[in-house]
């Protein structure tokens, strides 16, 4: 594979930089991170990249989106071949604004990237995950938004000695104004980093039945995930635990599906798992055609049996 000369990474939260930087390292010879916030975060980022462009501290009057002109000028000066941005709502807004300033386009929700002789090729899922689309960016700096789980952060601790460069801020003509701040209700869970995941679908039947599944996940040292209907329809689990084409994308060593039918919108989120297993009482459930191992049985009997086995 051809290697790019220079790759930049940017994320709303610096906790995502390790994963993006690992992706940048796979694609480019030189990786730089754009960081806004406490200097300590910029210094920490310098341990995993070759250079950090620090946009300075952010006070309460500055919105991250207001830094778009500053980032654009930096890109125009440094001319990286690729900018990777975490695909959050704010990240996508900034990506769109940067594309407008740089007269380029954005490759959105990319699941794979590769430098080719005629440009940078990206692959993303379309039609709810039922198909993949290949795109090639031909213009200057390519901008790509990337979700969690696409790249895997390096296992070794950061030990690089990247430099930290303070970037002069460019004042934006139209600032965003924060009207109100509300605490987000949800859980702090990083499914994309989990090596083992146990997921439940509506076949779990009722919220009370999730308790034994949580116990099983604990015995397996696994994170608990779910399908979209469980999180957004029934609201039995937090939105952060939803796995699928518009949720979290996984690369675990083990994925155990309990009471899932195997809809493609969910399964595309786990198709890179090393080993997949499923338990469903319907022997004709589509999921049995998509996993490595399957058990046809009642969850109310199978889950307690698995718990007893792993307790031995």
C-alpha positions in Angstrom: 0.0 0.0 0.0 1.2 3.5 -0.8 1.9 5.7 2.2 0.8 9.3 2.6 3.4 11.9 3.5 1.4 13.7 6.1 -1.8 12.8 8.0 -3.6 15.1 10.5 -6.1 14.0 13.1 -8.7 15.9 15.1 -11.4 14.9 17.6 -13.9 16.7 19.8 -12.6 14.7 22.7 -8.8 14.1 23.0 -9.6 10.6 24.3 -10.3 9.6 20.7 -6.9 10.8 19.4 -5.2 7.5 20.2 -7.5 5.6 17.9 -7.3 8.2 15.1 -3.6 8.5 15.4 -3.2 4.7 15.1 -5.2 5.0 11.9 -3.0 7.8 10.7 0.1 5.8 11.5 -1.2 3.0 9.2 -1.8 5.4 6.4 1.0 8.0 6.6 4.6 8.5 7.4 4.0 11.6 9.5 1.1 12.1 11.9 0.1 15.3 13.5 -2.8 16.0 16.0 -4.8 19.2 16.3 -5.7 19.7 19.9 -7.8 22.4 21.6 -8.1 22.6 25.4 -5.7 22.3 28.4 -2.0 22.2 27.5 -1.7 19.0 29.4 -3.8 17.3 26.8 -1.6 18.6 24.0 1.5 17.3 25.9 -0.1 13.9 26.3 -1.0 13.8 22.6 2.7 14.5 21.8 3.4 11.0 23.2 1.5 9.3 20.4 2.1 11.6 17.3 5.0 13.3 15.6 3.6 16.8 16.1 0.8 18.5 18.0 -0.7 21.8 16.8 -2.2 23.3 20.0 -5.1 25.7 19.5 -4.8 27.0 23.1 -7.1 26.9 26.1 -10.8 27.1 25.5 -12.8 29.4 27.9 -16.5 29.2 28.3 -17.2 31.8 25.6 -15.5 29.8 22.9 -17.3 27.0 21.0 -15.2 24.4 19.3 -16.9 25.3 16.0 -15.5 28.8 16.3 -12.0 27.3 15.7 -12.8 26.2 12.2 -11.1 29.2 10.5 -8.0 28.6 12.6 -7.9 24.9 11.6 -8.6 25.8 8.0 -5.6 28.2 7.9 -3.4 25.6 9.5 -4.4 23.1 6.9 -3.7 25.6 4.1 -0.3 26.2 5.5 0.7 22.6 6.2 -1.2 20.9 3.4 -1.7 17.4 4.8 -2.9 14.8 2.3 -5.5 13.6 4.8 -7.4 14.9 7.8 -9.2 12.3 10.0 -12.0 13.7 12.2 -14.0 11.7 14.8 -17.6 11.4 13.4 -19.5 13.1 16.2 -22.2 15.7 15.5 -19.8 18.5 16.1 -17.0 16.8 14.3 -19.2 16.5 11.2 -20.2 20.2 11.4 -16.5 21.2 11.5 -15.7 18.8 8.7 -18.3 20.4 6.5 -17.2 23.9 7.3 -13.6 23.1 6.6 -14.6 21.5 3.2 -16.4 24.7 2.3 -13.4 26.8 3.1 -10.9 24.5 1.4 -13.1 23.9 -1.7 -13.1 20.2 -1.2 -15.6 17.5 0.0 -15.9 15.2 2.9 -15.9 11.4 2.9 -18.4 10.7 5.7 -18.6 7.7 8.1 -15.7 5.9 6.5 -15.0 2.3 7.6 -11.7 1.9 5.6 -9.2 4.1 3.9 -6.3 3.4 1.5 -4.0 5.6 -0.5 -4.1 4.8 -4.2 -2.2 6.1 -7.2 -5.1 8.3 -8.3 -6.2 9.6 -4.8 -7.4 8.4 -1.4 -9.9 5.6 -1.5 -12.6 5.3 1.2 -15.2 2.7 1.8 -18.5 3.3 3.7 -21.7 1.4 4.2 -24.9 2.4 2.4 -28.5 1.2 2.3 -28.5 0.6 6.1 -25.4 -1.5 6.0 -26.6 -3.9 3.3 -23.9 -2.7 0.8 -20.6 -0.9 0.7 -19.7 2.1 -1.5 -16.2 2.9 -2.7 -15.2 6.6 -3.1 -12.0 8.2 -4.2 -11.0 11.7 -3.2 -9.0 13.5 -5.9 -8.6 17.0 -4.4 -5.8 18.5 -2.2 -6.5 17.7 1.5 -8.9 14.9 1.9 -11.3 15.1 4.9 -12.8 12.0 6.2 -15.0 11.5 9.3 -14.4 8.2 11.1 -16.5 6.5 13.8 -15.4 4.5 16.8 -13.9 1.1 16.2 -12.6 1.7 12.7 -9.0 1.9 13.9 -7.6 0.1 16.9 -5.4 2.2 19.2 -1.9 0.9 19.9 -1.5 -1.4 22.8 1.9 0.0 23.8 2.1 3.2 25.9 2.9 6.3 24.0 6.6 7.1 24.0 7.1 9.5 21.1 8.6 12.9 21.6 6.4 14.9 19.3 6.7 18.7 19.4 3.9 21.0 20.6 3.3 24.1 18.5 1.0 26.8 19.6 -1.2 28.0 16.7 -2.3 31.6 16.5 -6.1 31.8 16.6 -8.1 33.3 13.7 -11.1 35.3 14.8 -14.3 34.0 13.2 -16.8 36.5 11.8 -19.9 34.7 13.0 -19.5 33.1 16.4 -21.8 30.5 17.9 -23.4 31.4 21.2 -24.1 28.9 24.0 -27.6 29.5 25.2 -27.9 26.7 27.7 -25.9 23.7 29.0 -27.6 20.5 30.1 -25.9 17.5 31.6 -26.2 14.5 29.2 -27.9 11.5 30.7 -26.1 8.4 29.7 -23.4 6.0 30.6 -19.6 6.1 30.2 -18.8 3.0 28.3 -16.2 2.3 25.6 -17.6 -0.6 23.7 -15.3 -0.1 20.7 -12.3 -0.9 23.0 -13.8 -4.0 24.6 -12.2 -7.4 23.8 -15.4 -9.3 24.7 -19.0 -8.2 24.3 -22.3 -9.7 25.2 -25.3 -8.2 23.5 -29.0 -8.6 23.9 -31.9 -8.1 21.5 -35.6 -7.9 22.1 -35.6 -11.7 22.5 -34.6 -10.9 26.1 -38.3 -10.2 26.4 -38.2 -7.8 29.4 -35.8 -5.5 31.2 -35.7 -7.7 34.3 -34.1 -10.5 32.3 -31.0 -8.3 31.7 -29.8 -8.8 35.2 -28.6 -12.4 34.6 -27.0 -11.3 31.3 -25.0 -8.7 33.2 -23.8 -11.4 35.5 -22.7 -13.5 32.6 -20.9 -10.6 31.0 -19.1 -10.0 34.3 -18.0 -13.6 34.5 -16.7 -13.3 30.9 -15.0 -9.9 31.7 -17.1 -8.5 28.8 -19.0 -5.3 28.2 -22.8 -5.4 27.7 -24.2 -4.1 24.4 -27.6 -4.2 22.7 -29.6 -3.7 19.5 -31.1 -0.4 18.6 -34.7 -1.4 19.6 -33.5 -2.3 23.1 -31.7 1.1 23.6 -34.0 3.5 21.6 -37.3 1.7 21.5 -37.6 -0.1 24.9 -35.0 2.1 26.6 -33.8 -0.9 28.6 -30.2 0.0 28.2 -28.3 3.3 27.5 -27.9 4.7 24.0 -24.1 4.3 24.4 -24.5 0.5 24.4 -26.3 0.3 21.0 -24.3 -1.6 18.4 -24.9 -1.2 14.7 -24.6 0.8 11.5 -25.5 4.1 13.2 -24.2 3.0 16.6 -20.9 1.5 17.8 -18.7 -0.5 15.5 -16.8 -3.3 17.2 -13.7 -5.4 16.7 -13.8 -7.7 19.8 -12.1 -11.1 20.2 -15.5 -12.6 21.3 -19.1 -11.5 20.5 -22.0 -13.3 22.1 -25.5 -12.4 20.9 -28.5 -13.3 23.1 -32.0 -13.1 21.6 -31.0 -11.3 18.4 -32.6 -12.0 15.1 -29.6 -10.9 13.1 -30.7 -7.8 11.3 -28.0 -6.5 8.9 -28.2 -3.0 10.5 -26.9 -4.6 13.7 -24.6 -7.3 12.4 -22.5 -4.9 10.3 -21.4 -3.5 13.7 -19.8 -6.8 14.7 -18.6 -8.3 11.4 -15.0 -7.8 12.3 -15.2 -9.8 15.5 -12.8 -12.7 15.7 -15.3 -15.2 17.1 -19.1 -14.8 17.1 -21.7 -16.8 19.0 -25.5 -16.6 19.2 -28.3 -18.0 21.4 -31.9 -17.9 20.0 -34.9 -20.1 20.5 -35.8 -19.8 16.8 -33.7 -22.3 14.8 -34.5 -20.3 11.6 -33.3 -17.0 12.9 -31.1 -15.3 10.3 -28.3 -14.8 12.9 -27.4 -18.4 12.7 -26.1 -17.9 9.2 -23.9 -15.0 10.3 -22.1 -16.4 13.4 -19.4 -19.0 14.0 -21.3 -20.9 16.7 -25.0 -21.1 17.6 -27.2 -22.5 20.3 -30.9 -23.1 19.7 -32.5 -22.7 23.1 -34.5 -20.6 25.6 -32.4 -17.8 27.1 -34.1 -18.4 30.4 -32.4 -21.8 30.5 -29.2 -21.2 28.5 -28.0 -18.1 30.3 -28.3 -19.6 33.8 -26.5 -22.7 32.5 -23.7 -20.6 31.1 -23.4 -18.7 34.4 -23.2 -22.0 36.4 -20.5 -23.3 33.9 -18.3 -20.2 34.2 -18.6 -20.2 38.0 -17.2 -23.7 38.2 
